[in-house]
């Protein structure tokens, strides 16, 4: 059993910053990749940023230069530092962990954390 838990969301004013955290726990042999996705009301879930086991990163164009993804491999924890937040960043942010466990390779999602950017 693998659990993925996000934290760090909240209400922030435009131009502000937030740091999201995501922890994957359970009987994990290794983490292949971890990523952040978001879903705004009435829209499809979209990629925000992803980092693989080799520390290669990919960002959505809409957040490049404003967001930085990082990982603590020893803790299977990932972070998303978001700066200069805009109202259009308002969404539920989901963490995805692509991991290897005893029975194979699987992808797990967290429950999501709300980020609201508003004055």
C-alpha positions in Angstrom: 0.0 0.0 0.0 1.3 3.4 -1.0 0.1 6.7 0.3 0.6 10.1 -1.4 -0.2 13.1 0.8 0.0 16.8 -0.3 0.2 19.8 2.0 0.9 23.5 1.8 -2.0 24.9 -0.1 -3.9 27.9 1.0 -5.1 31.4 0.1 -2.5 33.9 -1.1 -2.6 37.3 -2.7 -1.4 37.9 -6.3 2.3 38.1 -6.3 2.7 36.0 -3.3 4.4 32.6 -2.8 3.5 29.2 -1.6 5.5 26.0 -1.1 3.6 22.7 -1.7 4.9 19.4 -0.3 4.2 15.9 -1.3 5.2 12.8 0.6 5.0 9.2 -0.7 5.1 6.5 1.8 4.6 2.7 2.0 6.5 -0.3 0.7 8.3 1.6 -2.1 11.3 0.1 -3.7 12.1 3.2 -5.7 10.5 6.4 -7.1 10.7 6.7 -10.8 9.1 10.2 -11.0 7.0 12.6 -9.1 5.0 15.4 -10.4 2.5 18.1 -9.7 -0.7 18.6 -11.7 -3.5 21.0 -11.2 -7.2 21.2 -12.0 -9.2 24.4 -12.1 -13.0 24.4 -12.0 -14.4 23.4 -15.3 -11.0 22.6 -16.8 -9.0 19.4 -17.3 -6.2 18.4 -15.1 -2.9 19.7 -16.4 0.8 19.1 -15.8 2.5 21.8 -13.7 6.0 20.2 -13.2 7.6 16.8 -13.0 10.9 15.4 -11.9 12.2 12.0 -12.7 14.7 9.8 -10.8 17.6 11.4 -12.7 16.5 14.9 -11.6 15.4 15.9 -15.0 12.6 18.4 -14.8 9.8 19.6 -17.1 7.5 22.6 -16.5 4.3 23.8 -18.0 5.0 27.0 -20.0 2.5 28.9 -17.8 4.7 28.4 -14.7 8.2 28.5 -16.1 10.3 31.0 -14.3 7.9 31.1 -11.4 7.9 27.6 -10.0 10.7 25.2 -9.0 10.3 21.5 -8.3 12.6 19.7 -6.0 12.9 16.3 -4.3 14.3 14.8 -1.2 14.9 11.3 -2.4 15.8 10.0 1.1 12.3 11.0 2.3 10.4 10.3 -1.0 9.2 13.9 -0.7 8.7 16.4 -3.4 8.3 20.2 -3.2 6.9 22.9 -5.5 8.0 26.4 -4.7 5.6 28.8 -6.4 6.4 32.5 -6.7 4.7 35.5 -8.2 1.4 33.7 -8.1 -1.4 34.8 -10.3 -5.2 34.4 -10.1 -5.0 31.9 -12.9 -2.9 29.6 -10.7 -6.0 29.0 -8.6 -6.7 25.3 -8.7 -6.6 22.0 -6.8 -3.0 20.8 -7.0 -2.4 17.1 -7.1 0.8 15.1 -6.5 1.5 12.0 -8.6 4.1 9.5 -7.7 5.3 6.9 -10.2 6.9 4.2 -8.0 8.1 0.6 -8.1 6.8 -1.7 -5.4 7.1 -5.5 -5.0 4.3 -6.2 -7.5 5.4 -3.9 -10.2 5.4 -0.2 -11.3 2.4 1.9 -10.5 1.2 5.5 -10.4 -0.5 6.9 -7.3 -2.3 10.2 -6.8 -2.8 12.3 -3.7 -6.1 13.8 -2.6 -5.1 17.3 -3.7 -4.5 20.6 -2.0 -6.4 23.8 -2.8 -4.4 26.9 -3.9 -6.4 30.1 -4.2 -4.8 33.3 -5.5 -7.0 36.2 -4.8 -6.9 39.7 -3.3 
